[in-house]
Amino acid sequence: MEEKRPLFTQYLHVPWKNAYVKNRNGKQPLKDGECVFCKLVAKDPEVVSNEIYRNDTALVALNLYPYNPGHCLIIPLSHKAHFSELTEEEVFHVFRLAQKVVKLLEELYHPHGFNIGFNEGKASGASIEHFHIQLVPRYNGDIGFMELLAGSRILVENVAETLQKLRKHAHRLKEL
């Protein structure tokens, strides 16, 4: 019988992935029952903040581990694990803010499309039990062989640069 060999014999080193696996960029992991987004809302210094904008209902943060430059999260300020728990007012304001962020990302990054959505429950891929909307700018051909075969993302812009760019224009979210 022929021995099965792994498809790949070399591995890519992705330094940030270790911090992600350990949770919170090398800081102490969250205790049971703690919510990283509630800590972000409270401006807890133990949480890495990529906050871009905040209003009375929600905040906008750059995803710490983005799929593409501009991958943002819209996070309600109140802790609600499920979409169905949001009040009508929260639904309106959260989705209106998402709409404004999409317009800003269109102007700054000129994507060909977006993935806009939310995951609820572990079975759907949710890793944080605090409702939030994901806004992922997408480009024709942005999924390449590295993403498909190696499970790694190729980012064309440093996360710190993206954060700086979005923060510079965050005031415009009030106007859009």
Stockholm file with secondary structure:
# STOCKHOLM 1.0

chainA/1-176         MEEKRPLFTQYLHVPWKNAYVKNRNGKQPLKDGECVFCKLVAKDPEVVSNEIYRNDTALVALNLYPYNPGHCLIIPLSHKAHFSELTEEEVFHVFRLAQKVVKLLEELYHPHGFNIGFNEGKASGASIEHFHIQLVPRYNGDIGFMELLAGSRILVENVAETLQKLRKHAHRLKEL
#=GR chainA/1-176 SS CCCCCCSCSSCCCCHHHHHHHHSSTTSCCCCTTCCHHHHHHTTCTTSCCCEEEECSSEEEEECSSCSSTTCEEEEESSCCSSGGGSCHHHHHHHHHHHHHHHHHHHHHHCCSEEEEECCCSGGGTCCSSSCCEEEEEECTTCCCHIIIIICCCCCSSCHHHHHHHHHHHGGGGGTC
#=GC SS_cons         CCCCCCSCSSCCCCHHHHHHHHSSTTSCCCCTTCCHHHHHHTTCTTSCCCEEEECSSEEEEECSSCSSTTCEEEEESSCCSSGGGSCHHHHHHHHHHHHHHHHHHHHHHCCSEEEEECCCSGGGTCCSSSCCEEEEEECTTCCCHIIIIICCCCCSSCHHHHHHHHHHHGGGGGTC
//
